[in-house]
Amino acid sequence: MTTQILPITNESLELAKQLLSNGQVVGIPTETVYGLGAVATDSLAVKKIFEVKGRPSDNPLIAHVHKDYDLTKLVEINHPYVYRLMQEFMPGPLTLVMQSKGVVCKEAVCGGDTLAIRMPSHEGCQQLLKILDMPVVAPSANLSKHTSPVTARHVYNDLNGLVPLILDGGKSTGGIESTVLDVTGEVPRILRAGLVTKEMIESVTGKCLIAMHKEGDKVKSPGVKYKHYKPNCQTALFTEEQIDKVNLLYEQALKDGQKPYIMCRSDLIGEFKGKNVLDLGKTPKEIASNLYDKLLEGEKIADLIIAVEMPNEQGVYMGIMNRLRKSCG
C-alpha cells in the first residue's frame, strides 16, 4: 500500500471522506496528537485500527465528532454539569465518558456500556468531521506503545505502507492526549490527565475526583492500562532532587560508548553544562507541546534519554508526569 501525506485542502478532505466511508483508516490531525481514524459504526474498519497499530483488543477508543454534532444520538447525558463542561471546554482537549446508546460498534468500546466522546478543536479535523457527519474513532496514529505522533511525518515513520492517507495539519499544539473525564456519576472523575486540568474542571463542577485504577477494573478509557509512549531507545527517569544521579548516569553512559541525552525543562539546563540536552521549554503548556516531539527526536540521535521529572503534579504537570512515567519510567 502506498501512503500519501497531503496538506488539508478541499480535495484531500474529499479523498479522506471517501476512504473513511469505504471502510479505510486515515491519519488525521488533532490539536493534541495525530489520530488514526475510522468510522465508529463500521466494525470492520474499527478492527483495522487495532490490526494496524497492534493495539490490545480490550483498550477502548474515543469517538470524535464535529462541534455541531448531536451527542444524544450516541450517548445518554444524565447530569446537568455535563452541559456546563461542554459549553466551557468543547471543542477542545476534553473527552467525556458517558453511557452509550449502542450506536458505535462494540469493537470500539471493547464490549463496554460506556462511550468516550471528544470534539477536537483543530480546524482541519473539524472540517473533515463536518463533511463526513459521522463519529470517527481515532486513537493515536502510531504503532502501539510507541511515542504518540505530533506531526504527519511522525505518523508516516510508523505507519508507512499500512494506511492510504495521512492528512497534514501541521504540528499538534497541545502535544499530549486529551483529558478523559468519566461523567456517568454525580461527581466527575478524571480517568486520564491532560490539558484540561482538575482545577479547570472544578471551576465548572465544584468537585472533581481522580480515578484510582486497580488491577481487574473495567477499562473505560485509553491510556490507563498498558505501557505507552515509549521511544525506541533506552530511557531513565529521575526527580529534580536527583541531579547528581542524572550526571553520574550520563557519564557512565559515555564511558560505555553510548550517546546519552538529558531531557528537561529550560530552567534546569544550567545543571548540565557541556552535555547533550533535549530542551522541553519553560511553561507547562510549552512542555506538554514539546514532550512527544522531543522523545521522537531523541530516539533518532540518542542511545539513552535521561528525563527529569516536573517540580510537582499540579495543573498540566499532572498530565505531563503521567506521560513521563509511562514513557521513561
Secondary structure, DSSP 8 states (H G I E B T S, - for coil): ---EEEE--HHHHHHHHHHHHTT--EEE--SSS-EEEEETT-HHHHHHHHHHHT--TTS--EEE--TT--GGGTEE---HHHHHHHHHH-SSSEEEEEEE-S-S-TTTTTT-SEEEEE----HHHHHHHHHH-S-EE--BSSSTTB---SSHHHHHHHHTTT-SEEEE--S-SS-S--EEEE-SSSS-EEEE--SS-HHHHHHHHS--EE----TT----STTSSS---B-SSEEEEE-GGGHHHHHHHHHHHHHTT--EEEEE-GGGGGGGTTS-EEE--SSHHHHHHHHHHHHHHHHHH-SEEEEE--S--STHHHHHHHHHHHHH-
